[in-house]
């Protein structure tokens, strides 16, 4: 269902903004962002992004990537 921007501000931080560059790598629609206020989840997502970059760069194998996923946070 289409959404419209509301005027109410919920838990708003005026110094916080999410920005993206509109380039050929984005899908036709604007990206969606999710906010998590959970330290463990934040840590996992940051670590996951780092390991994914290594996988895409060829620095680790698919097997090493899978091992990281099943062993996190132990590694």
SERO-175312 format. One record per atom (N, C-alpha, C): residue in three letters; x, y, z; atom name. Coordinates in Angstrom, 1 decimal. Each point is the difference from the previous one (the first is absolute). Last residue first. Example, Ala and Ser with C-alpha at 12.3 -4.5 7.8 and 13.67 -1.06 7.14 Angstrom:
SERO-175312
resn / east / north / up / name
ser / 12.8 / -2.2 / 7.1 / N
ser / 0.9 / 1.1 / 0.0 / CA
ser / -0.8 / 1.1 / 0.8 / C
ala / 0.3 / -5.7 / -0.1 / N
ala / -0.9 / 1.2 / 0.0 / CA
ala / 0.9 / 1.2 / 0.0 / C
//
This chain:
SERO-175312
resn / east / north / up / name
unk / 33.9 / -16.2 / 16.9 / N
unk / 1.2 / 0.2 / -0.8 / CA
unk / 0.5 / 1.4 / 0.2 / C
unk / -4.0 / -1.6 / 2.0 / N
unk / 1.2 / -0.7 / 0.6 / CA
unk / 1.3 / 0.3 / -0.8 / C
unk / -5.0 / 1.4 / -0.4 / N
unk / 1.1 / 0.9 / 0.2 / CA
unk / 1.3 / -0.6 / 0.5 / C
unk / -1.9 / -2.2 / -3.7 / N
unk / -0.1 / 1.3 / 0.6 / CA
unk / -0.8 / -0.1 / 1.3 / C
unk / 0.8 / -3.7 / -3.1 / N
unk / 0.8 / 0.1 / 1.2 / CA
unk / -0.1 / 1.4 / 0.7 / C
unk / -2.2 / -1.3 / -4.2 / N
unk / -0.5 / -0.9 / 1.0 / CA
unk / 0.8 / 0.1 / 1.3 / C
unk / 1.2 / 2.8 / -3.7 / N
unk / -1.5 / 0.2 / 0.3 / CA
unk / -0.4 / -0.9 / 1.1 / C
unk / 4.4 / -0.4 / -1.8 / N
unk / -0.2 / 1.2 / 0.8 / CA
unk / -1.4 / 0.1 / 0.5 / C
unk / 0.9 / -3.4 / -3.0 / N
unk / 0.5 / -0.3 / 1.3 / CA
unk / -0.1 / 1.2 / 0.9 / C
unk / -1.2 / 0.6 / -4.5 / N
unk / -0.9 / -0.8 / 0.7 / CA
unk / 0.4 / -0.4 / 1.4 / C
unk / 3.1 / 2.3 / -2.7 / N
unk / -1.1 / 0.8 / 0.3 / CA
unk / -1.1 / -0.7 / 0.8 / C
unk / 3.6 / -2.4 / -1.7 / N
unk / 0.4 / 0.8 / 1.2 / CA
unk / -1.1 / 0.9 / 0.4 / C
unk / -0.8 / -2.5 / -3.8 / N
unk / 0.1 / -0.9 / 1.1 / CA
unk / 0.4 / 0.8 / 1.3 / C
unk / 0.1 / 2.1 / -4.2 / N
unk / -1.4 / -0.2 / 0.4 / CA
unk / 0.0 / -0.8 / 1.3 / C
unk / 4.5 / 2.6 / -0.6 / N
unk / -0.8 / -0.9 / -0.8 / CA
unk / -1.4 / -0.1 / 0.5 / C
unk / 3.6 / 4.3 / 0.3 / N
unk / -0.4 / -1.2 / 0.6 / CA
unk / -0.9 / -0.9 / -0.9 / C
unk / 1.8 / 4.0 / -1.7 / N
unk / 1.0 / -0.2 / 1.1 / CA
unk / -0.3 / -1.2 / 0.9 / C
unk / -2.4 / 2.1 / -3.9 / N
unk / 0.8 / -1.2 / -0.2 / CA
unk / 1.0 / -0.2 / 1.0 / C
unk / -3.5 / 3.5 / -0.4 / N
unk / 1.3 / 0.4 / -0.5 / CA
unk / 0.9 / -1.3 / -0.3 / C
unk / -4.4 / -0.4 / 1.9 / N
unk / -0.1 / 0.5 / -1.3 / CA
unk / 1.3 / 0.4 / -0.6 / C
unk / 0.0 / -1.6 / 4.4 / N
unk / -0.5 / -1.0 / -0.9 / CA
unk / 0.0 / 0.5 / -1.4 / C
unk / 0.9 / 3.1 / 3.4 / N
unk / 1.2 / -0.9 / -0.2 / CA
unk / -0.4 / -1.1 / -1.0 / C
unk / -3.4 / 2.8 / 1.4 / N
unk / 0.9 / 0.7 / -0.9 / CA
unk / 1.2 / -0.8 / -0.3 / C
unk / -3.0 / -1.7 / 3.2 / N
unk / -0.6 / 0.0 / -1.4 / CA
unk / 1.0 / 0.7 / -1.0 / C
unk / 1.0 / 0.2 / 4.6 / N
unk / 0.3 / -1.3 / -0.6 / CA
unk / -0.5 / -0.2 / -1.4 / C
unk / -1.0 / 4.0 / 2.3 / N
unk / 1.4 / -0.1 / -0.2 / CA
unk / 0.4 / -1.3 / -0.6 / C
unk / -4.5 / 0.7 / 1.3 / N
unk / 0.4 / 0.9 / -1.2 / CA
unk / 1.5 / -0.1 / -0.3 / C
unk / -1.5 / -2.2 / 3.9 / N
unk / -0.5 / -0.7 / -1.2 / CA
unk / 0.3 / 0.8 / -1.3 / C
unk / 0.9 / 1.9 / 4.3 / N
unk / 0.9 / -1.1 / -0.3 / CA
unk / -0.4 / -0.7 / -1.3 / C
unk / -2.9 / 3.3 / 1.5 / N
unk / 1.3 / 0.6 / -0.4 / CA
unk / 1.0 / -1.1 / -0.3 / C
unk / -4.2 / -1.4 / 1.6 / N
unk / -0.1 / 0.5 / -1.3 / CA
unk / 1.3 / 0.7 / -0.5 / C
unk / -0.1 / -1.8 / 4.4 / N
unk / -0.1 / -1.0 / -1.0 / CA
unk / -0.1 / 0.6 / -1.4 / C
unk / -0.1 / 2.9 / 3.7 / N
unk / 1.3 / -0.6 / -0.1 / CA
unk / 0.0 / -1.1 / -1.1 / C
unk / -4.1 / 2.0 / 1.1 / N
unk / 0.8 / 1.0 / -0.7 / CA
unk / 1.4 / -0.6 / -0.2 / C
unk / -3.0 / -2.6 / 2.5 / N
unk / -0.3 / 0.0 / -1.4 / CA
unk / 0.8 / 1.0 / -0.8 / C
unk / 0.6 / -0.1 / 4.6 / N
unk / 0.5 / -1.3 / -0.5 / CA
unk / -0.4 / 0.0 / -1.5 / C
unk / -1.5 / 3.8 / 2.5 / N
unk / 1.5 / -0.1 / -0.2 / CA
unk / 0.5 / -1.2 / -0.6 / C
unk / -4.7 / 2.6 / -0.6 / N
unk / 0.5 / -1.2 / 0.6 / CA
unk / 1.5 / -0.2 / -0.2 / C
unk / -3.9 / 2.9 / -2.0 / N
unk / 0.6 / 0.5 / 1.3 / CA
unk / 0.4 / -1.2 / 0.8 / C
unk / -1.1 / 1.1 / -5.5 / N
unk / 0.0 / -1.0 / 1.1 / CA
unk / 0.7 / 0.7 / 1.2 / C
unk / -2.4 / 1.3 / -5.1 / N
unk / 0.7 / 0.5 / 1.2 / CA
unk / -0.1 / -1.0 / 1.1 / C
unk / -0.4 / 0.2 / -5.7 / N
unk / -0.6 / -0.5 / 1.2 / CA
unk / 1.0 / 0.4 / 1.1 / C
unk / -1.3 / 1.5 / -5.5 / N
unk / 0.9 / -0.1 / 1.1 / CA
unk / -0.7 / -0.5 / 1.2 / C
unk / -0.4 / 0.1 / -5.8 / N
unk / -0.7 / 0.0 / 1.3 / CA
unk / 1.1 / -0.2 / 1.1 / C
unk / 0.2 / 2.3 / -5.3 / N
unk / 0.3 / -1.1 / 0.9 / CA
unk / -0.8 / 0.1 / 1.3 / C
unk / -2.0 / 1.7 / -4.8 / N
unk / 1.0 / 0.5 / 1.1 / CA
unk / 0.3 / -1.2 / 0.9 / C
unk / -1.4 / -1.3 / -5.0 / N
unk / -0.6 / 0.7 / 1.2 / CA
unk / 1.1 / 0.4 / 0.9 / C
unk / 1.3 / -2.3 / -4.0 / N
unk / -0.9 / 1.2 / -0.4 / CA
unk / -0.6 / 0.7 / 1.2 / C
unk / 4.6 / -2.6 / 1.1 / N
unk / -1.3 / -0.4 / -0.8 / CA
unk / -0.8 / 1.3 / -0.3 / C
unk / 5.4 / 0.4 / 0.5 / N
unk / -1.2 / -0.1 / 0.8 / CA
unk / -1.2 / -0.5 / -0.9 / C
unk / 4.4 / 0.9 / -1.7 / N
unk / 0.0 / -1.2 / 0.8 / CA
unk / -1.2 / -0.1 / 0.9 / C
unk / 1.2 / 3.8 / -2.9 / N
unk / -0.5 / -1.1 / -0.8 / CA
unk / -0.1 / -1.3 / 0.8 / C
unk / -0.5 / 4.6 / 2.7 / N
unk / 0.9 / -0.4 / -1.1 / CA
unk / -0.5 / -1.3 / -0.7 / C
unk / -0.8 / 3.8 / 4.3 / N
unk / -0.8 / -0.6 / -1.1 / CA
unk / 0.9 / -0.3 / -1.2 / C
unk / 1.2 / 0.3 / 5.4 / N
unk / 0.3 / 0.6 / -1.3 / CA
unk / -0.8 / -0.7 / -1.0 / C
unk / -1.1 / 0.8 / 5.4 / N
unk / 0.5 / -0.9 / -1.0 / CA
unk / 0.2 / 0.7 / -1.3 / C
unk / -1.0 / 0.7 / 5.8 / N
unk / 0.1 / 0.5 / -1.3 / CA
unk / 0.5 / -1.1 / -0.9 / C
unk / -2.2 / 1.2 / 5.2 / N
unk / 0.5 / -1.0 / -0.9 / CA
unk / 0.0 / 0.5 / -1.4 / C
unk / 0.4 / 2.5 / 5.1 / N
unk / -0.6 / -0.1 / -1.3 / CA
unk / 0.5 / -1.2 / -0.8 / C
unk / -0.2 / 3.0 / 5.1 / N
unk / 0.2 / -1.3 / -0.6 / CA
unk / -0.7 / 0.0 / -1.4 / C
unk / -0.1 / 3.5 / 3.5 / N
unk / 1.4 / -0.1 / -0.5 / CA
unk / 0.2 / -1.3 / -0.8 / C
unk / -4.2 / 1.0 / 2.3 / N
unk / 0.2 / 1.0 / -1.1 / CA
unk / 1.4 / 0.0 / -0.6 / C
unk / -3.1 / -3.8 / 2.3 / N
unk / 1.3 / 0.6 / 0.3 / CA
unk / 0.3 / 1.0 / -1.1 / C
unk / -4.7 / -2.8 / 1.9 / N
unk / 0.8 / 0.7 / -1.0 / CA
unk / 1.3 / 0.6 / 0.6 / C
unk / -4.2 / -2.8 / 1.4 / N
unk / 1.4 / -0.3 / 0.4 / CA
unk / 1.0 / 0.6 / -1.0 / C
unk / -4.4 / 0.9 / -2.0 / N
unk / 0.1 / -1.0 / 1.1 / CA
unk / 1.5 / -0.4 / 0.2 / C
unk / -3.4 / 4.0 / -2.5 / N
unk / 1.4 / -0.5 / 0.2 / CA
unk / 0.0 / -0.9 / 1.2 / C
unk / -3.9 / 1.9 / -3.8 / N
unk / 0.4 / -0.3 / 1.3 / CA
unk / 1.4 / -0.5 / 0.1 / C
unk / -2.4 / 1.0 / -4.1 / N
unk / 0.6 / 1.2 / 0.6 / CA
unk / 0.5 / -0.3 / 1.4 / C
unk / -0.4 / -3.6 / -4.3 / N
unk / -0.7 / 0.7 / 1.0 / CA
unk / 0.7 / 1.2 / 0.6 / C
unk / 0.1 / -2.7 / -5.0 / N
unk / 0.8 / 0.5 / 1.1 / CA
unk / -0.9 / 0.7 / 1.0 / C
unk / -1.7 / -4.1 / -3.1 / N
unk / 0.2 / 1.4 / 0.0 / CA
unk / 0.8 / 0.5 / 1.2 / C
unk / -0.9 / -4.9 / -3.2 / N
unk / 0.1 / 0.7 / 1.3 / CA
unk / 0.2 / 1.5 / -0.3 / C
unk / -2.1 / -4.8 / -2.6 / N
unk / 0.8 / 1.3 / 0.0 / CA
unk / -0.1 / 0.6 / 1.3 / C
unk / -0.5 / -5.3 / -0.6 / N
unk / -0.8 / 1.2 / 0.0 / CA
unk / 0.9 / 1.2 / 0.0 / C
//
